[in-house]
Each structure stands twice: as structure tokens, then as C-alpha cells.
């Protein structure tokens, strides 16, 4: 994982996957595995959490109901769709 200042350059699905893995493995996050230092486990296993990350993104496809601005809604939708499309293209190349 790149330094936190470069996190914006990491695929959003990878970022969410790493957060979910950290939550699972970290004792500090009351994770099921209860490890004191989960960073190694997160690094080794974040890929296993990609389906969960994709599910999270899919639930975010519809923008929050608090926004009535069409431009904001379009931007929101584009960000989510681009993240999902980018991951889909990357996954197809890896096969």
C-alpha cells in the first residue's frame, strides 16, 4: 500500500478492500481475527475482500437523497460507475 499521501492513486476497490480486511483482522477494530498487528494480514489478504468492496460500491450507485443538484448527482454516479468499470476492465486483463 502506498503512503497515505498517495492513497488517492490507489484503485477505490482496493482501498475499500483494505479497509474491510483491516476491520476483520485488527484487534483495534474489534476484528474477528483479533490480531495486534494486522498490517501483514491485510497486505496478504485484502484481495479476498474485493467482492465485499464491490458490493459496497454498488449500494452507493444511487446518490444520497439529500442532494437535488443534478450536477452533483451526475458526478456522484460517474465516480461510482468509473470505479466499478475500471475494476471490471482490470479483472478481465488479469484473467
Backbone torsions as a table, in degrees:
resi	resn	phi	psi	omega
1	UNK	NA	131.7	179.9
2	UNK	-69.3	165.2	177.3
3	UNK	-55.8	156.4	-175.7
4	UNK	-56.5	-30.3	179.9
5	UNK	-68.1	-18.7	-179.8
6	UNK	-105.7	9.4	-175.3
7	UNK	-59.7	-31.6	179.5
8	UNK	-64.4	-16.6	-179.9
9	UNK	-89.1	-7.6	-179.2
10	UNK	-88.6	139.4	177.3
11	UNK	-48.9	134.1	-175.7
12	UNK	-62.1	-33.8	178.4
13	UNK	-67.5	-38.2	175.5
14	UNK	-64.1	-42.2	-180.0
15	UNK	-61.2	-45.7	179.4
16	UNK	-66.2	-40.8	179.0
17	UNK	-59.3	-41.6	179.8
18	UNK	-66.7	-38.4	177.4
19	UNK	-64.2	-45.0	179.3
20	UNK	-63.8	-41.4	177.2
21	UNK	-64.0	-42.3	178.1
22	UNK	-62.0	-40.7	178.4
23	UNK	-63.7	-38.9	-179.1
24	UNK	-70.0	-44.9	-172.1
25	UNK	-89.4	-21.0	-171.0
26	UNK	-86.0	130.4	174.1
27	UNK	-64.1	-37.9	-179.3
28	UNK	-61.5	-29.9	178.2
29	UNK	-95.8	13.3	-178.0
30	UNK	58.0	37.4	-179.6
31	UNK	-68.8	156.2	-176.7
32	UNK	-61.2	-34.7	-177.3
33	UNK	-78.7	-22.4	174.2
34	UNK	59.8	39.0	-179.9
35	UNK	-87.3	141.9	177.9
36	UNK	-68.9	-39.5	-179.5
37	UNK	-126.1	97.8	-172.6
38	UNK	-90.2	-5.1	-171.9
39	UNK	-57.9	-39.2	179.1
40	UNK	-66.8	-43.4	179.0
41	UNK	-65.5	-38.4	176.8
42	UNK	-62.7	-46.8	-179.9
43	UNK	-59.8	-38.1	-177.5
44	UNK	-80.4	-24.9	-168.5
45	UNK	-122.9	0.7	-174.9
46	UNK	-58.4	-30.2	-179.6
47	UNK	-60.0	-31.7	180.0
48	UNK	-66.5	-13.0	-178.2
49	UNK	-102.8	7.1	-177.9
50	UNK	-63.8	-40.4	178.8
51	UNK	-60.8	-38.7	177.2
52	UNK	-66.3	-40.5	178.8
53	UNK	-63.4	-41.5	178.3
54	UNK	-63.6	-40.3	178.0
55	UNK	-61.8	-40.2	177.3
56	UNK	-61.3	-48.0	-179.8
57	UNK	-61.7	-39.3	179.8
58	UNK	-63.7	-33.1	177.4
59	UNK	-71.0	-21.5	-179.9
60	UNK	-90.4	2.2	-179.3
61	UNK	-55.8	-41.0	177.0
62	UNK	-83.7	127.2	-178.6
63	UNK	-67.0	162.2	177.9
64	UNK	-57.8	146.6	-178.8
65	UNK	-70.6	-6.6	-179.7
66	UNK	-77.4	-13.4	-177.3
67	UNK	-101.9	126.6	175.1
68	UNK	-112.3	-2.0	-178.4
69	UNK	-78.3	116.7	-177.0
70	UNK	-60.7	-35.4	179.0
71	UNK	-66.0	-43.1	178.0
72	UNK	-63.1	-41.6	179.6
73	UNK	-63.2	-42.5	179.2
74	UNK	-63.6	-41.7	179.3
75	UNK	-65.2	-46.4	179.4
76	UNK	-55.8	-51.9	-178.3
77	UNK	-61.3	-41.0	-179.5
78	UNK	-63.7	-42.1	-179.9
79	UNK	-61.0	-47.6	-178.1
80	UNK	-66.6	-47.7	-179.6
81	UNK	-62.0	-41.0	178.6
82	UNK	-63.3	-40.4	178.7
83	UNK	-62.9	-44.2	179.7
84	UNK	-67.5	-42.0	179.0
85	UNK	-65.3	-41.8	179.7
86	UNK	-60.8	-43.7	179.8
87	UNK	-66.3	-41.5	-179.3
88	UNK	-60.6	-44.2	179.3
89	UNK	-65.7	-41.3	179.6
90	UNK	-64.1	-43.1	-178.9
91	UNK	-63.9	-38.0	179.9
92	UNK	-67.2	-36.7	178.8
93	UNK	-68.6	-33.6	-177.0
94	UNK	-73.3	-19.8	-177.8
95	UNK	-76.5	NA	NA
